[in-house]
Amino acid sequence: MAFKKLNNETTSVDNGGSFDTGGQEPISITSESAANALQAANSAAAALAAKIAAELAETNAETAETNAETAETNAETAETNASASAVAAEASKVAAASSVITIQNTVTATAASAAAAAASATAAQTAETNAETAETNAETSETNASNSASAAANSATAAANSASAAASSATASETSKLASVAAKTAAETAETNAETAETNAETAETNAAASASSASTSENNAATSAATSSAQAVISTTKAGEAATSASNAATSATSAASSASIAQTATTVAAQFLDTYFVSASQPTGSNVTLGDLWFDTTNNTMKVYGASGFQNAGSSVNGTTERKDYIAGTPSSGYSGSLTTFPAVYDPTYVDVYFNGVKLATSDFTATDGANVVLSAAATSSDIISIISYGTFLLADHYNKTIVDSLIDDVETLALAGI
């Protein structure tokens, strides 16, 4: 067994033990003890730094917890505002559905914010627990370091334990730091969510105000529409009266139109009958529509003729007055006479004409007088012979239009002209 001298040397003493060191060289422990003391001092310093870091982490955790509580309070305030917005939006008459959806989104965001705040509080609690653990470990390290300083013989083991504890403290401190960062991030997220919830609540309030304004506008429009409808009803009543009057006038007009149509039809029938009875042309009318009593104005001879059993004949005498006389010198042309020795012009009613040859009356077999315009000798005259033709006016007392009938036909024609037919 060895005993330490004042010069830091050991002396071997045989006390019968099995671990005597007699006969061995003295061992110097000055450098080893110094190293152990230095290590213990470093461990103490590390423990103190760990304690400071743990206290800082605890402070940060408490701050994070305070922020989380503030975020939770803000989230609850946002939720309260969202509820108020929901009530206001419910009162909206026009945009209620949109407001309710917006408020529901706000409530959902608020709930998410509350959940995030709760998560932040949990993380802060965890960080605080980790910090307390780190502080306990640091205090244990400090105790161990003190024991190492007073018991240098056991300093190696205590230093090793201190180093291990310090390492654990450092790890715990790092973990606490990370937890604090996470808690801070979660708190910031919760704050952001709370701000978003507040923004959504403000948006919901704005939408509710807009909905209320829209409802008011709709109410005003409805009142205006009601007034307009009332005015339109009065106008419609007036128009209905006017329409009834118009319908009555239309009925009267229809009756008048029917009467006019009937008159027009009658006039058309009379006109058709008139046009089927009176002809104006240069050539003689023919066909089944030519019936007894029809009139034809011969534009070639400017003579009115009537249709009888033997065909068209002059309606009146072609002779102006009772007689008309024409004298010609055969072979000597004159007005209307070409100088022919057989044909001599004359106006007459067929069969009502006398022909004289050099003063001698010819028999009807000696000439032809049928067209009312010319007399044709059966034998040619000699130049310078005198041919005289005397025509007689005639009067037919039957199969003629009298004045009354003609006046009626003229009235019908005037009626057609006035009707635009």
Residue pairs with C-beta under 8 A, 6 or more apart in sequence:
1 12
1 13
1 15
1 17
1 19
1 20
1 21
2 10
2 11
2 12
2 13
2 21
2 26
2 27
3 10
3 11
3 13
4 10
5 11
8 28
8 29
8 30
9 26
9 28
10 21
10 26
10 27
11 26
12 20
12 21
12 22
12 23
12 24
13 20
13 22
14 20
14 22
33 152
33 155
36 148
36 152
36 155
36 156
36 159
37 148
37 149
37 152
37 155
39 155
39 159
39 162
39 163
40 145
40 148
40 149
40 155
40 158
40 159
40 162
41 145
43 141
43 144
43 145
43 148
43 159
43 162
43 163
43 165
43 166
44 141
44 142
44 145
44 146
44 162
46 141
46 166
46 169
46 170
47 138
47 141
47 142
47 145
47 162
47 165
47 166
47 169
48 138
48 142
50 134
50 137
50 138
50 141
50 166
50 169
50 170
50 172
50 173
51 134
51 135
51 138
51 139
51 142
51 169
53 134
53 173
53 176
53 177
54 131
54 132
54 134
54 135
54 137
54 138
54 169
54 172
54 173
54 176
55 131
55 135
57 127
57 130
57 131
57 134
57 173
57 176
57 177
57 179
57 180
58 128
58 131
58 132
58 135
58 176
60 127
60 180
60 183
60 184
61 124
61 127
61 128
61 131
61 176
61 179
61 180
61 183
62 124
62 128
64 120
64 123
64 124
64 127
64 180
64 183
64 184
64 186
64 187
65 121
65 124
65 125
65 128
65 183
67 120
67 184
67 187
67 188
67 190
67 191
68 117
68 120
68 121
68 123
68 124
68 183
68 186
68 187
68 190
69 117
69 121
70 191
71 113
71 116
71 117
71 120
71 187
71 190
71 191
71 193
71 194
72 114
72 117
72 118
72 121
72 190
74 113
74 191
74 194
74 195
74 198
75 110
75 113
75 114
75 117
75 190
75 193
75 194
75 197
76 114
77 198
78 106
78 110
78 113
78 194
78 197
78 198
78 200
78 201
79 107
79 110
79 111
79 114
79 197
81 198
81 201
81 202
81 205
82 103
82 106
82 107
82 110
82 197
82 200
82 201
82 204
83 107
84 201
84 205
85 99
85 102
85 103
85 106
85 201
85 204
85 205
85 208
86 99
86 100
86 103
86 107
86 204
88 99
88 204
88 205
88 208
88 209
88 212
89 96
89 99
89 100
89 102
89 103
89 204
89 207
89 208
89 211
90 96
90 99
90 100
91 208
91 212
92 99
92 208
92 211
92 212
92 214
92 215
93 211
93 212
93 214
93 215
93 218
93 219
94 211
94 214
94 215
94 218
95 207
95 210
95 211
95 214
95 215
96 211
98 207
98 211
99 204
99 207
99 208
99 211
102 200
102 203
102 204
102 207
103 204
105 200
106 197
106 200
106 201
106 203
106 204
109 193
109 196
109 197
109 200
110 197
110 201
112 193
113 190
113 193
113 194
113 196
113 197
116 186
116 189
116 190
116 193
117 190
117 194
119 186
119 190
120 183
120 186
120 187
120 189
120 190
123 179
123 182
123 183
123 186
124 183
124 187
126 179
127 176
127 179
127 180
127 182
127 183
130 172
130 175
130 176
130 179
131 176
133 172
134 169
134 172
134 173
134 176
137 165
137 168
137 169
137 172
138 169
140 165
141 162
141 165
141 166
141 169
144 158
144 161
144 162
144 165
145 158
145 162
147 154
147 158
148 154
148 155
148 158
148 159
148 162
149 155
151 158
260 419
263 415
263 419
264 419
264 421
267 412
267 415
267 416
267 419
267 421
268 416
268 421
270 412
270 415
270 416
271 412
271 413
271 416
271 421
274 409
274 412
274 413
276 289
276 294
277 291
277 293
277 294
277 295
278 294
278 295
278 296
278 297
278 409
279 285
279 290
279 294
279 295
279 296
279 297
280 296
280 297
280 299
281 296
281 297
281 298
281 299
282 298
282 299
282 300
283 300
284 296
284 298
284 312
285 294
285 296
285 312
290 307
291 307
292 307
292 308
292 309
292 399
293 306
293 307
293 399
293 401
294 306
294 307
295 304
295 305
295 306
295 307
295 315
295 401
296 304
296 305
296 306
296 307
296 312
297 303
297 304
297 305
298 304
298 305
301 372
301 373
303 314
303 318
303 372
304 314
304 315
304 316
305 312
305 313
305 314
305 315
306 312
306 313
306 314
306 315
306 396
306 399
306 400
306 401
308 399
313 349
313 350
314 349
314 372
314 394
315 396
315 400
316 394
316 395
316 396
317 349
317 352
317 392
317 393
317 394
317 395
318 347
318 348
318 349
318 372
318 391
318 393
319 347
319 348
319 349
319 352
319 391
319 392
319 393
319 394
320 393
321 393
322 392
322 393
323 390
323 391
323 392
323 393
324 346
324 347
324 348
324 390
324 391
325 388
325 389
325 390
325 391
326 344
326 345
326 346
326 388
326 389
326 391
327 386
327 387
327 388
327 389
328 334
328 337
328 344
328 386
328 387
328 388
328 389
329 384
329 385
329 386
329 387
330 341
330 381
330 382
330 383
330 384
330 385
330 386
330 387
331 339
331 341
331 381
331 382
331 383
331 384
332 339
332 383
332 384
333 339
336 345
337 344
337 345
341 377
341 380
341 381
341 382
341 383
342 376
342 377
342 380
342 381
343 374
343 375
343 376
343 377
344 374
344 375
344 376
344 377
344 387
344 389
345 373
345 374
345 375
346 353
346 369
346 373
346 374
346 375
346 389
346 391
347 372
347 373
347 391
348 369
348 372
348 375
348 389
348 391
348 392
349 372
349 391
349 392
349 393
349 394
350 369
350 370
350 371
350 372
351 364
351 369
352 391
352 392
352 393
352 394
353 369
353 375
353 389
353 390
353 391
353 392
354 361
354 389
354 390
354 392
355 361
355 362
355 366
355 367
355 369
355 375
355 377
355 387
355 388
355 389
356 362
356 386
356 387
356 388
356 389
356 390
357 366
357 377
357 381
357 385
357 386
357 387
358 385
358 386
359 386
359 388
362 377
365 378
366 377
366 378
366 379
367 375
367 376
367 377
367 378
368 375
368 376
368 378
369 375
369 376
375 389
377 387
381 387
401 409
